[in-house]
Amino acid sequence: MSEAKPPQTARYRQGAGYDHAHFEFSALPRRQPVPWPDGARVAFCVYLYLEYLELDPPKGTVRDPRYGGALGSYFPDYLNYSHREYGNRVGVFRVLDAFDRHGIKATVAANAMLAERYPALIEACRERGFEIAAHGTAASRMITSRMSEAEERATIAHAIEAVEAAAGARPAGWFGQDFSESARTPRLLAEAGLSYVADWPNDDQPYAMNVGKPLIAMPNQAQWDDTQQMAVRRVSPPRWRDVVIEAFDYLHQEASASGSVFTLGVHPWLLGQAHRIRYLDEALARTSQYGEVWQAAAGEVADWYRKRTTAA
Amino acid sequence: MEPDRFTYSPIVDRPKLSWPGGARVAVWVLPNIEHYEYQPVHLNARDPWPRSPHPDILGYADKDYGNRVGVWRMFELMDKHEIRCTVSLNFAVIEHYPEIFEAMEARRYDYLCHGIYNTRYLWNVAEDEEREVIRDCVETLRRATGRQLAGWFGPAASFTLNTPDLVAEAGIKYCTDWYHDDQPFPIRVRKGKLITVPYSMDINDAIEYRYSTEGEEFARMIIDHFDTVYAEGAESGRVMAIALHPYLYGQPHRIRHLDRALAYIKGHSDVWWATGEEIADHYAAHYLPALEAHLTVSGAERRAEA
């Protein structure tokens, strides 16, 4: 027998507010302005995802079902596994070349298995002065409410330690695999000492989370993330390039008193393909023509925001 | 058994429908302003977040963007074009997001009720429970504005076989759950009267978002659709609905495409920029009697020929 449910008309709460306590509602026109350094109109963060996908993930792990590809995903999935691996062997070097050409300082979301298995990739990013953030265990393991609190805590700790071991510095930021969280993730991230999280694509500006400790939600604009557009929705690469430029241009003209953040999610297995790389290059060539842009690592932007919004 | 809710009626055979001022097309613009639950309690037939065990923060945050950011850009755009919108509204938004409600009231927007939450579907809901949902919505609007609810659109386009009867019973004039016409049309109900007003599942950004359509293509769709109904409207009036979601077209890469499409339509005369209730009222007062007579006569003719 199923437990009794509230009536169809029941509200999750009386009056104003959300149905969770992670952060407060905030309407765009009612915010206190937070200006960027040197009057920049847009803070521009490039998120480079370095991911290991398991060929044989443990039972009970959850993988985002939208990435099965044209033929579906069955066990053992050499196709999807090696397609991702192409990104780490070939694609990433095309992506890094494009970043170098346009002077991009990226923020790297590196998962634990990648950091452990391919330290050379972490080193290539470190040489360039990129910030390295933690990104879970593997691309095959979303954080979900199916995990126990102990498992989730261990996953976060392992991800942080693996990045620290490979990069030589403790990560400040967190990127959940495929924007995944359980209902307790923000609290556990704050408890683990992280200072920002880029899991919530609900805003063009950072905001503070309500987790007892200072944890900033950094924008992560999934709407034009390369995988959301080109792998899931099959938007064509030239159209993706246009979308990126249009979004950048709009945020740049909209920002006046308060700056926005423009984030660009880049997955080497996708954009590093020979037929797509030119569109990343073209998008970066266009965005680098704008003045009053603060191209920075996510951690720098989160710190700036925190210092200007929390009382001294 | 087939419910037989309406009479088959080819649009080309009907008497001429005239809009106020001799307009060819009644255009109504419908932002869908919604709340999707973080951890939905009722799972009726459809899983709102099928990607993973709940919560799905990608889905949740995507929608939340509309209320935090997108809707404010969309309000500004509608102000620029002087468009009075009909908001397809999850009615709990009135309570949970007072800033949004105030902004809509300040603009005298019309409300088309879109249920309570967009994750609370009517699929398989028992008749009494559905009646209670509709009554709750009628009461919510009366409490907030003193006005009687005029229009109904099932939450996330969910329905039961009883919906039209229950909507009419609650004193609601029109519903948008039927996608079969470019003009309003009467729907048979147990008691009272009900008409449909054409909404759109074609000129609808949330439908197109499920595929690869981006702003450039969607603006093209709006313009092409308008050109066709505008030409046809010279013969007999048409309705064009533009169904929008602030979480999609309040995005920085899309809003200028919407601006461009609206400016194109604004550049035409003989367009009636109307709300859902205005369309329903005009149709009921000035056209419905003639249509009913036409349906009776043409029905009698059909029987005589048989």
Interface residues (C-beta under 8 A of the other chain):
Chain A: K5 P6 P7 Q8 T9 A10 R11 Y12 R13 Q14 G15 A16 G17 Y18 D19 H20 F25 S26 A27 L28 P29 R30 V62 D64 P65 R66 M142 T144 S145 R146 G176 D178 F179 S180 E181 S182 A183 D199 W200 P201 N202 D203 D204 A222 Q223 W224 R233 R234 V235 S236 R239 D242 V243 V244 E246 A247 Y250 L251 E254
Chain B: H35 E37 Y38 Q39 V41 H42 P50 R51 S52 P53 H54 P55 D56 I57 L58 Y60 A61 D62 D64 Y65 N67 R68 V69 W72 R73 A92 E95 H96 Y97 P98 E99 I100 I116 R120 V125 E129 E130 E132 V133 D136 Y209 R210 Y211 S212 E214 G215 E216 Q251 P252 H253 R254 I255 R256
